[in-house]
């Protein structure tokens, strides 16, 4: 394990639960005891020696879906050099449209967290702001705490509050890309991956 301080998991997902055309939803967690090193990745991402503003591109935040392949590879390569562990979960929806509820999202999230907690029993969890309302986020937290027991209550942040969330978005995007036929992105971070798991939604749904 990384032995520098309390471990923190930064999580995000790639894919759309309600869209039946998105077969896969990928969840990713970057676990580190050195968040400062990961925050430098965002600042260090560069093209031909010039800084690239990952915060904004054309007035929008740069995310996996709107980043150039060169930017994706550069960010993942820099991430792979950091003191961090990566965990991922892929949910195969098998063509289903899944309601994007606190319970459904939380069920997938908990499946990922169980993998992380097997390695890091005392883990601070930071979740990308997936739900727009406080009531939804509170319902998500209640569901997670009921499933995972003594785990700390998740903190909801977006990448404007902490850039490491942006890196988790890139990892989730890379994992999902692998299941859509492009593995060159995941290959860049392979040495940082501790655990990965694929589940079918119809099987996961039975755990409700």
C-alpha positions as CSV (number, residue, x, y, z in Angstrom):
1,X,0.0,0.0,0.0
2,X,0.9,3.7,-0.3
3,X,2.1,4.8,3.1
4,X,2.2,8.5,3.1
5,X,-1.0,9.4,5.0
6,X,-4.8,8.8,4.9
7,X,-5.9,7.3,1.6
8,X,-8.4,9.2,-0.5
9,X,-10.4,7.7,-3.4
10,X,-11.5,10.1,-6.2
11,X,-14.3,8.6,-8.3
12,X,-16.1,9.3,-11.5
13,X,-18.0,7.4,-14.2
14,X,-18.2,7.3,-18.0
15,X,-21.4,6.3,-19.8
16,X,-25.1,7.0,-19.6
17,X,-27.4,4.9,-17.5
18,X,-30.7,5.7,-19.2
19,X,-29.3,5.5,-22.8
20,X,-29.7,2.0,-24.2
21,X,-27.2,2.8,-26.9
22,X,-24.5,3.1,-24.2
23,X,-23.9,-0.6,-23.5
24,X,-21.2,0.0,-20.9
25,X,-20.9,2.3,-17.9
26,X,-17.4,2.5,-16.4
27,X,-16.7,3.6,-12.9
28,X,-13.1,4.5,-11.8
29,X,-11.4,5.3,-8.5
30,X,-8.0,6.8,-8.1
31,X,-6.7,6.1,-4.6
32,X,-3.8,8.0,-3.3
33,X,-2.1,9.2,-0.1
34,X,-0.4,12.0,-2.0
35,X,-3.2,14.2,-3.6
36,X,-0.7,17.0,-4.2
37,X,1.2,14.9,-6.7
38,X,-2.0,14.1,-8.7
39,X,-3.0,17.7,-8.8
40,X,0.3,18.5,-10.5
41,X,-0.7,16.1,-13.4
42,X,-3.4,18.6,-14.5
43,X,-0.9,21.4,-14.4
44,X,1.8,19.5,-16.2
45,X,-0.3,18.3,-19.1
46,X,1.4,20.0,-22.1
47,X,1.6,20.1,-25.8
48,X,5.0,20.9,-27.4
49,X,6.2,22.3,-24.1
50,X,3.2,24.7,-23.8
51,X,0.7,24.4,-20.9
52,X,-2.7,23.2,-21.8
53,X,-5.6,24.5,-19.8
54,X,-7.5,21.3,-18.9
55,X,-10.0,23.4,-17.0
56,X,-11.5,24.9,-20.1
57,X,-11.5,24.4,-23.8
58,X,-13.6,26.6,-26.0
59,X,-15.5,27.8,-22.9
60,X,-16.1,24.2,-21.7
61,X,-14.3,22.1,-19.1
62,X,-12.0,19.6,-20.8
63,X,-13.4,16.1,-20.1
64,X,-12.6,12.8,-21.6
65,X,-15.4,13.0,-24.2
66,X,-14.2,16.4,-25.7
67,X,-10.4,15.9,-25.3
68,X,-8.1,15.2,-28.2
69,X,-6.5,11.7,-28.2
70,X,-3.1,13.3,-27.8
71,X,-4.4,15.1,-24.6
72,X,-5.9,11.8,-23.3
73,X,-2.6,10.0,-23.8
74,X,-0.6,12.8,-22.2
75,X,-2.7,13.0,-19.1
76,X,-2.8,9.2,-18.6
77,X,0.9,8.9,-19.1
78,X,1.5,11.6,-16.5
79,X,-1.0,9.9,-14.2
80,X,0.8,6.6,-14.5
81,X,4.0,8.1,-13.1
82,X,2.3,9.2,-9.9
83,X,2.0,7.4,-6.5
84,X,-1.6,6.2,-6.9
85,X,-3.6,3.0,-7.4
86,X,-6.5,2.6,-9.8
87,X,-9.7,0.5,-9.4
88,X,-12.4,0.2,-12.0
89,X,-15.8,-1.4,-12.5
90,X,-17.6,-1.9,-15.8
91,X,-21.3,-2.5,-15.8
92,X,-22.6,-4.2,-19.0
93,X,-26.2,-2.9,-19.4
94,X,-26.9,-5.4,-22.3
95,X,-29.0,-2.8,-24.1
96,X,-31.1,-1.8,-21.1
97,X,-32.2,1.7,-20.2
98,X,-31.4,2.1,-16.5
99,X,-33.1,4.8,-14.5
100,X,-30.5,7.2,-13.1
101,X,-31.6,7.0,-9.5
102,X,-29.6,7.3,-6.3
103,X,-30.2,3.6,-5.7
104,X,-29.1,2.4,-9.1
105,X,-26.1,4.7,-9.3
106,X,-25.3,3.8,-5.7
107,X,-25.5,0.1,-6.3
108,X,-22.8,0.4,-9.0
109,X,-20.7,2.7,-7.0
110,X,-20.8,0.4,-4.0
111,X,-19.6,-2.5,-6.1
112,X,-16.5,-0.5,-7.0
113,X,-16.0,0.7,-3.4
114,X,-16.0,-2.9,-2.1
115,X,-12.9,-3.5,-4.3
116,X,-11.2,-0.4,-3.0
117,X,-12.0,-1.1,0.7
118,X,-10.5,-4.6,0.4
119,X,-7.2,-2.8,0.0
120,X,-7.9,0.4,2.0
121,X,-10.3,-0.3,4.9
122,X,-10.1,3.3,6.1
123,X,-10.8,5.3,3.0
124,X,-12.0,8.9,2.5
125,X,-14.3,8.9,-0.6
126,X,-14.7,11.9,-2.9
127,X,-17.4,11.5,-5.6
128,X,-17.9,13.6,-8.7
129,X,-21.1,15.6,-8.4
130,X,-23.4,13.3,-10.4
131,X,-26.7,14.4,-9.0
132,X,-27.8,18.0,-9.3
133,X,-29.9,18.3,-6.1
134,X,-29.0,18.0,-2.5
135,X,-31.9,15.6,-1.9
136,X,-30.5,13.2,-4.5
137,X,-27.0,13.4,-3.1
138,X,-28.3,12.8,0.4
139,X,-30.2,9.8,-0.8
140,X,-27.1,8.4,-2.5
141,X,-25.1,8.9,0.7
142,X,-27.7,7.1,2.8
143,X,-27.7,4.2,0.3
144,X,-23.9,3.9,0.3
145,X,-23.6,4.1,4.1
146,X,-26.3,1.4,4.5
147,X,-24.4,-0.9,2.1
148,X,-20.8,-0.3,3.1
149,X,-21.3,0.0,6.9
150,X,-18.6,1.9,8.7
151,X,-17.2,3.7,5.6
152,X,-16.9,7.5,5.9
153,X,-19.7,9.5,4.3
154,X,-18.8,10.4,0.7
155,X,-18.0,14.0,-0.2
156,X,-19.4,15.3,-3.4
157,X,-17.1,17.6,-5.4
158,X,-16.7,18.6,-9.1
159,X,-13.4,19.1,-10.9
160,X,-13.6,22.8,-10.4
161,X,-13.2,22.1,-6.7
162,X,-10.5,19.4,-7.1
163,X,-8.8,18.6,-10.4
164,X,-8.2,15.0,-9.4
165,X,-11.9,14.4,-10.2
166,X,-11.0,15.3,-13.7
167,X,-8.3,12.6,-13.7
168,X,-10.9,10.0,-12.5
169,X,-13.0,11.1,-15.5
170,X,-10.1,10.3,-17.8
171,X,-9.5,6.9,-16.3
172,X,-13.2,6.0,-16.5
173,X,-13.2,7.1,-20.1
174,X,-10.1,5.1,-20.9
175,X,-11.6,1.9,-19.3
176,X,-14.9,2.3,-21.2
177,X,-13.0,2.8,-24.4
178,X,-11.2,-0.5,-23.9
179,X,-14.6,-2.3,-23.9
180,X,-15.5,-0.4,-27.1
181,X,-12.4,-1.7,-28.9
182,X,-9.7,0.8,-28.1
183,X,-7.2,-0.4,-25.5
184,X,-4.3,2.0,-26.1
185,X,-5.5,4.3,-23.4
186,X,-5.8,1.8,-20.6
187,X,-2.4,0.3,-21.6
188,X,-0.8,3.6,-20.5
189,X,-2.1,3.2,-16.9
190,X,-2.0,-0.6,-16.7
191,X,0.8,-0.6,-14.1
192,X,-1.3,1.5,-11.7
193,X,-4.4,-0.7,-11.9
194,X,-4.9,-2.8,-8.8
195,X,-8.3,-4.3,-9.6
196,X,-10.9,-4.3,-12.3
197,X,-14.3,-6.0,-12.5
198,X,-17.0,-6.5,-15.0
199,X,-20.6,-7.2,-14.0
200,X,-23.9,-7.5,-15.9
201,X,-26.6,-5.1,-14.7
202,X,-29.2,-7.9,-14.6
203,X,-27.0,-9.7,-12.0
204,X,-26.1,-6.6,-10.1
205,X,-29.7,-5.5,-9.9
206,X,-30.5,-8.6,-7.9
207,X,-28.5,-7.2,-5.0
208,X,-31.0,-4.4,-4.4
